[in-house]
Amino acid sequence: TITGERIRGEIVKVTGSKLEIKLLQPGSVQRGGKVEITPRRFCFPLNESALVGKVINCYGETLYGDSYLGQPGEFIDLPIAVEPIPLQMRAPIETVFPTKLKIIDGLFTIGEGQRLGLFAPAGAGKTTTVSIMANNMDADVVIFAMIGE
């Protein structure tokens, strides 16, 4: 970067001696800056038991609280950029997943294993609704991805 710090990025395109890089962290790069290419794709460290109860960012780093995510060798790296399973190959949603919120269970029923998008303007109560759902679900583990939050 301009300040000399290291930032993560992904090489999107190579044309001759030029690189097109998608920055994965805030920062500024400069023409002629040094690029270090790592031998592996950008991956997310996954250790199921260490992630329970954690709030993490898109790099797998804890945002607050206990930062322990396991020792090297205790987790696996899952690639971030993978092709989704084609829609016709996915298992059908057959079992209702009760949220214990009458409005959702009555009008917007959620299926077990279903992906769900919740879109609304700022301040409409999306995070509150998701928190209520998480606290009331009969599940061992609940995973929420708060994209753009």
Contacts in CASP RR format, 6 or more apart in sequence:
PFRMAT RR
TARGET T0000
AUTHOR 0000-0000-0000
METHOD contacts of the structure
MODEL  1
TITGERIRGEIVKVTGSKLEIKLLQPGSVQRGGKVEITPRRFCFPLNESA
LVGKVINCYGETLYGDSYLGQPGEFIDLPIAVEPIPLQMRAPIETVFPTK
LKIIDGLFTIGEGQRLGLFAPAGAGKTTTVSIMANNMDADVVIFAMIGE
1 7 0 8 1.000
1 27 0 8 1.000
1 28 0 8 1.000
1 29 0 8 1.000
1 30 0 8 1.000
2 28 0 8 1.000
2 29 0 8 1.000
2 30 0 8 1.000
3 28 0 8 1.000
5 27 0 8 1.000
6 36 0 8 1.000
7 23 0 8 1.000
7 24 0 8 1.000
7 25 0 8 1.000
7 26 0 8 1.000
7 27 0 8 1.000
7 29 0 8 1.000
8 23 0 8 1.000
8 24 0 8 1.000
8 25 0 8 1.000
8 42 0 8 1.000
8 59 0 8 1.000
9 21 0 8 1.000
9 22 0 8 1.000
9 23 0 8 1.000
9 24 0 8 1.000
9 25 0 8 1.000
9 42 0 8 1.000
10 21 0 8 1.000
10 22 0 8 1.000
10 24 0 8 1.000
10 42 0 8 1.000
10 81 0 8 1.000
11 19 0 8 1.000
11 20 0 8 1.000
11 21 0 8 1.000
11 35 0 8 1.000
11 37 0 8 1.000
12 20 0 8 1.000
12 21 0 8 1.000
12 22 0 8 1.000
13 19 0 8 1.000
13 20 0 8 1.000
14 20 0 8 1.000
19 35 0 8 1.000
21 29 0 8 1.000
21 35 0 8 1.000
23 29 0 8 1.000
24 42 0 8 1.000
24 58 0 8 1.000
24 59 0 8 1.000
40 77 0 8 1.000
41 79 0 8 1.000
41 80 0 8 1.000
41 81 0 8 1.000
42 79 0 8 1.000
42 80 0 8 1.000
42 81 0 8 1.000
43 77 0 8 1.000
43 78 0 8 1.000
43 79 0 8 1.000
43 80 0 8 1.000
44 58 0 8 1.000
44 59 0 8 1.000
44 60 0 8 1.000
44 77 0 8 1.000
44 78 0 8 1.000
44 79 0 8 1.000
44 80 0 8 1.000
45 60 0 8 1.000
45 69 0 8 1.000
45 75 0 8 1.000
45 76 0 8 1.000
45 77 0 8 1.000
46 75 0 8 1.000
46 76 0 8 1.000
46 77 0 8 1.000
46 78 0 8 1.000
47 69 0 8 1.000
47 70 0 8 1.000
47 74 0 8 1.000
47 75 0 8 1.000
47 76 0 8 1.000
48 141 0 8 1.000
50 68 0 8 1.000
50 69 0 8 1.000
50 70 0 8 1.000
50 74 0 8 1.000
50 75 0 8 1.000
51 69 0 8 1.000
52 141 0 8 1.000
54 62 0 8 1.000
54 66 0 8 1.000
54 69 0 8 1.000
55 62 0 8 1.000
55 63 0 8 1.000
55 64 0 8 1.000
56 62 0 8 1.000
56 63 0 8 1.000
56 69 0 8 1.000
57 63 0 8 1.000
58 80 0 8 1.000
60 69 0 8 1.000
61 67 0 8 1.000
62 69 0 8 1.000
69 75 0 8 1.000
93 111 0 8 1.000
93 112 0 8 1.000
93 113 0 8 1.000
93 114 0 8 1.000
94 112 0 8 1.000
95 111 0 8 1.000
95 112 0 8 1.000
96 105 0 8 1.000
96 109 0 8 1.000
96 110 0 8 1.000
96 111 0 8 1.000
96 112 0 8 1.000
97 110 0 8 1.000
97 111 0 8 1.000
97 112 0 8 1.000
97 113 0 8 1.000
97 114 0 8 1.000
97 137 0 8 1.000
98 105 0 8 1.000
98 137 0 8 1.000
98 138 0 8 1.000
99 105 0 8 1.000
99 110 0 8 1.000
99 133 0 8 1.000
99 136 0 8 1.000
99 137 0 8 1.000
100 136 0 8 1.000
100 137 0 8 1.000
101 129 0 8 1.000
101 132 0 8 1.000
101 133 0 8 1.000
101 136 0 8 1.000
104 110 0 8 1.000
104 133 0 8 1.000
110 116 0 8 1.000
118 126 0 8 1.000
118 129 0 8 1.000
118 130 0 8 1.000
120 126 0 8 1.000
127 146 0 8 1.000
127 149 0 8 1.000
130 144 0 8 1.000
130 146 0 8 1.000
133 142 0 8 1.000
134 142 0 8 1.000
134 144 0 8 1.000
END
